[in-house]
């Protein structure tokens, strides 16, 4: 095996993933100690308002947030071992997820809706993928839409997952008439519980307040977070287009798994355009989908120097993190 092959295998391996996890933890600790402010804000859901940070104690909040990001990466790795949506033996998509989140230290210092959204998405991938061509998946459909609707009751960011999972189950060939009914019951059940138990009342109903790209101020356009989100989105689109031709040649089951990640990527971009005020909420979800594309672009090609892209990608994430930290000194 040549030196280039050894380097490529290192980036695919567990050691690099552990190194990225350590870098994520160190970045969160540094951001917390330097007083980096959270980038997310409080926002309402259908009935309730999600007050951020979700945990008042700052060190505890940062710890829980990082643990949830690590857990999300671990879930993605476990699901790939079962369903092999990235066909090569690689840990790179988890490493890339950690690096992309490390690039935004303001998203590490407190447990926030964005981390929760990414974690819920990872947790619900297993029942979604397991429903492939199974017309008896009504329980999985009901469960996922119940969870998503419950999340939407406290934060409208979860709204992006409703069309994602509707298209996902349709793409899995699992959405028959009973599946549609299960979805409708899942959408309604949290409301029945909340209203029936008197937890809330119809008077507390609140419509979402979206502020799109067209309402952004000049300062918002030039902020580091906006540039980071735009760069991440552009990277995700370019890599998805590059990978799509090969992915469409996969066997059907693997293909529909990967199409779901592209669906979520597109919907996250639409949500960012329509609700740019809360771009930090959608960034971890965007990071999750882009990380999968990074792994694909590395594993689908046999170029001996493809590790240079991963080196450049890693350096860019470290530079983004360092810039935010130095701005807080």
C-alpha positions in Angstrom: 0.0 0.0 0.0 1.4 3.4 -1.0 1.8 6.3 1.4 -1.1 8.1 -0.2 -3.3 5.1 0.4 -2.2 5.0 4.1 -3.2 8.7 4.5 -6.5 8.2 2.8 -7.2 5.2 5.1 -6.2 7.3 8.1 -8.9 9.9 7.3 -11.4 7.0 6.9 -10.4 5.5 10.2 -11.5 5.6 13.9 -8.3 7.4 15.0 -9.2 10.5 13.0 -12.8 10.4 14.3 -11.6 10.3 17.9 -9.2 13.2 17.2 -12.1 15.2 15.8 -14.3 14.4 18.8 -11.5 15.6 21.1 -11.1 18.8 19.0 -14.9 19.4 19.4 -14.7 19.1 23.2 -11.6 21.3 23.4 -13.2 23.9 21.2 -16.4 24.0 23.3 -14.3 24.4 26.5 -12.2 27.2 24.9 -15.4 29.0 23.7 -17.0 28.7 27.1 -13.9 30.0 28.9 -13.5 32.9 26.5 -17.1 33.9 26.9 -18.3 33.2 23.4 -22.0 34.0 23.3 -24.6 31.5 22.0 -25.7 32.2 18.4 -29.3 31.0 18.9 -32.3 32.9 20.4 -35.5 32.0 22.0 -38.4 31.2 19.7 -41.9 30.0 20.0 -43.5 26.8 18.8 -47.2 26.1 18.2 -48.0 26.4 21.9 -44.8 26.8 23.9 -41.7 29.0 23.9 -38.3 27.3 23.9 -36.2 29.5 26.1 -32.5 29.2 25.4 -30.2 28.2 26.7 -32.2 25.1 27.6 -30.1 24.6 30.7 -29.3 27.7 32.8 -26.0 26.5 34.2 -23.5 27.4 31.5 -20.9 24.7 32.0 -23.6 22.0 32.4 -25.4 23.4 29.3 -22.2 23.2 27.2 -21.4 19.7 28.5 -24.9 18.4 27.6 -24.7 20.1 24.2 -21.3 18.5 23.3 -22.5 15.1 24.6 -25.6 15.3 22.4 -23.4 16.2 19.3 -21.1 13.2 20.1 -24.2 11.0 20.6 -25.6 12.2 17.2 -22.3 11.2 15.6 -22.4 7.8 17.4 -25.9 7.2 16.2 -25.0 8.0 12.6 -22.1 5.5 12.8 -24.3 2.8 14.3 -27.0 3.3 11.6 -24.4 3.0 8.9 -23.2 -0.3 10.3 -26.7 -1.6 9.9 -27.9 0.0 6.7 -24.5 1.0 5.0 -25.7 4.2 3.4 -22.0 5.1 3.0 -20.9 1.8 1.5 -17.2 2.0 2.3 -15.9 1.1 5.7 -15.4 4.7 6.9 -15.9 6.9 10.0 -15.3 10.1 7.9 -18.9 11.2 7.9 -18.8 11.3 11.7 -15.5 13.1 11.7 -16.8 15.7 9.2 -19.9 16.2 11.4 -17.8 17.0 14.4 -15.5 19.3 12.4 -18.4 21.2 10.9 -19.9 21.8 14.3 -16.5 22.8 15.7 -16.4 25.5 13.0 -19.2 27.3 14.9 -18.1 27.7 18.6 -21.1 29.8 19.3 -23.2 26.7 18.7 -21.2 24.7 21.3 -21.5 26.8 24.4 -25.1 26.0 25.3 -27.6 23.2 24.7 -29.9 24.6 22.0 -32.7 23.8 19.6 -30.3 23.2 16.7 -28.5 20.4 18.5 -31.8 19.0 19.6 -33.1 19.1 16.0 -30.0 17.2 14.7 -30.2 14.6 17.5 -33.9 13.9 16.8 -33.2 13.5 13.1 -30.4 11.0 13.9 -32.6 9.1 16.3 -35.5 8.8 13.8 -33.3 7.5 11.0 -33.4 4.0 12.3 -37.2 3.5 12.1 -37.3 5.3 8.8 -34.6 3.2 7.1 -36.1 0.0 8.6 -39.4 0.7 6.9 -37.9 0.2 3.4 -40.6 -1.5 1.3 -42.5 -2.5 4.4 -46.2 -1.7 4.1 -46.6 -2.6 7.8 -44.5 0.3 9.1 -47.5 2.2 10.5 -46.0 2.2 14.0 -42.7 3.8 12.8 -44.6 6.4 10.8 -46.9 7.2 13.7 -43.9 7.4 16.1 -41.8 9.7 14.0 -44.5 12.1 13.2 -45.6 12.2 16.8 -42.0 13.1 17.9 -41.7 15.7 15.2 -45.0 17.3 16.0 -44.2 17.3 19.7 -40.9 19.1 18.8 -42.8 21.6 16.7 -45.0 22.5 19.6 -42.0 24.0 21.4 -40.0 25.2 18.3 -41.1 25.8 14.8 -37.7 24.7 13.5 -39.0 21.1 13.7 -41.5 22.0 11.0 -38.7 21.2 8.4 -38.8 17.5 9.3 -42.5 17.0 8.4 -42.1 17.3 4.6 -38.7 15.5 5.0 -40.2 12.4 6.6 -43.3 12.5 4.4 -41.0 12.4 1.3 -38.7 9.9 3.1 -41.4 7.3 3.8 -42.8 7.8 0.2 -39.3 7.2 -1.1 -39.0 4.1 1.1 -42.1 2.7 -0.6 -43.7 2.5 2.9 -46.5 5.1 2.6 -49.8 3.4 1.8 -53.3 4.3 2.9 -52.6 3.0 6.4 -49.3 4.9 6.5 -51.1 8.1 5.6 -53.6 7.5 8.4 -50.7 6.7 10.8 -49.0 10.0 9.8 -52.2 12.0 10.4 -52.7 10.4 13.8 -49.1 11.1 14.6 -49.5 14.8 13.6 -52.7 15.1 15.8 -51.8 13.1 18.9 -49.5 15.6 20.6 -52.3 18.2 20.2 -54.8 15.8 21.7 -52.6 15.1 24.7 -51.6 18.7 25.3 -55.1 20.1 25.0 -56.9 17.1 26.6 -54.7 17.2 29.7 -55.0 20.9 30.0 -51.3 21.4 29.5 -52.2 24.3 27.2 -55.2 25.9 25.6 -56.1 27.1 22.1 -55.5 30.6 23.3 -51.8 29.9 23.5 -51.6 29.0 19.8 -48.9 31.1 18.0 -48.1 31.3 14.3 -44.4 31.1 13.3 -42.6 34.4 12.7 -40.3 33.9 9.7 -37.7 36.5 8.5 -36.2 35.5 5.2 -33.2 36.5 3.2 -35.0 39.5 1.8 -35.3 41.1 5.3 -31.6 40.7 6.3 -29.7 43.8 7.3 -26.2 44.6 5.9 -24.6 43.6 9.1 -26.3 40.2 9.1 -25.0 39.5 5.5 -21.4 40.1 6.6 -21.5 38.3 9.9 -19.1 35.3 10.4 -22.1 33.0 11.1 -23.8 34.0 7.8 -20.6 33.4 5.8 -20.1 30.0 7.6 -23.7 28.9 6.8 -23.4 30.1 3.2 -20.1 28.3 2.7 -21.4 25.1 4.3 -24.6 25.2 2.1 -22.5 25.8 -1.0 -20.2 22.9 -0.2 -23.2 20.6 0.5 -24.9 21.4 -2.8 -21.7 21.0 -4.9 -20.8 17.7 -3.2 -24.3 16.4 -3.5 -24.3 17.1 -7.2 -20.9 15.5 -7.6 -22.0 12.4 -5.7 -25.5 12.1 -7.2 -24.5 10.3 -10.4 -22.7 7.6 -8.6 -25.4 7.3 -5.9 -28.1 6.8 -8.6 -26.2 3.7 -9.7 -26.4 2.1 -6.3 -28.8 -0.7 -5.7 -32.3 0.7 -4.9 -32.2 0.3 -1.1 -28.9 2.1 -0.6 -30.0 4.7 -3.2 -33.2 5.7 -1.3 -31.3 6.0 2.0 -28.9 8.5 0.4 -31.7 10.3 -1.4 -33.2 11.0 2.0 -30.1 12.9 3.1 -30.3 15.0 0.0 -33.9 15.7 0.6 -33.1 16.9 4.1 -30.2 19.0 2.7 -32.5 20.7 0.2 -35.2 21.3 2.9 -32.7 22.7 5.3 -31.5 25.2 2.6 -35.1 26.2 2.0 -35.7 26.7 5.7 -32.5 28.8 6.0 -33.8 31.0 3.2 -37.3 31.4 4.6 -36.2 31.7 8.3 -32.7 33.1 8.2 -33.2 34.9 11.5 -32.8 31.5 13.1 -30.1 30.1 10.8 -28.2 28.7 13.8 -31.1 26.3 14.5 -30.8 24.7 11.1 -27.0 24.7 11.0 -26.4 21.4 12.9 -29.0 19.7 10.7 -27.2 21.1 7.6 -23.9 19.9 9.0 -25.3 16.4 9.4 -26.3 16.2 5.7 -23.1 17.8 4.4 -21.0 15.5 6.5 -22.5 12.5 4.6 -21.6 14.1 1.3 -18.0 14.7 2.4 -17.7 11.0 3.2 -19.1 10.1 -0.2 -16.8 12.4 -2.2 -13.8 10.8 -0.4 -14.9 7.2 -0.7 -16.4 7.1 -4.1 -13.2 8.2 -5.9 -9.9 6.4 -6.3 -7.7 9.4 -6.8 -4.6 8.9 -4.7 -4.4 12.5 -3.6 -8.0 12.8 -2.5 -6.9 13.3 1.0 -5.9 16.8 0.1 -9.6 17.8 0.0 -10.0 16.4 3.6 -6.9 18.3 4.7 -8.3 21.5 3.2 -11.7 20.9 4.7 -10.2 20.3 8.2 -8.1 23.4 7.9 -11.1 25.5 7.0 -13.1 24.2 9.9 -10.2 24.9 12.3 -9.7 28.4 10.9 -13.4 29.2 11.3 -13.3 28.0 14.9 -10.0 30.0 15.6 -11.5 33.2 14.1 -14.5 33.1 16.4 -12.3 32.4 19.4 -9.9 35.1 18.7 -12.7 37.6 18.2 -13.7 36.9 21.8 -10.3 37.6 23.3 
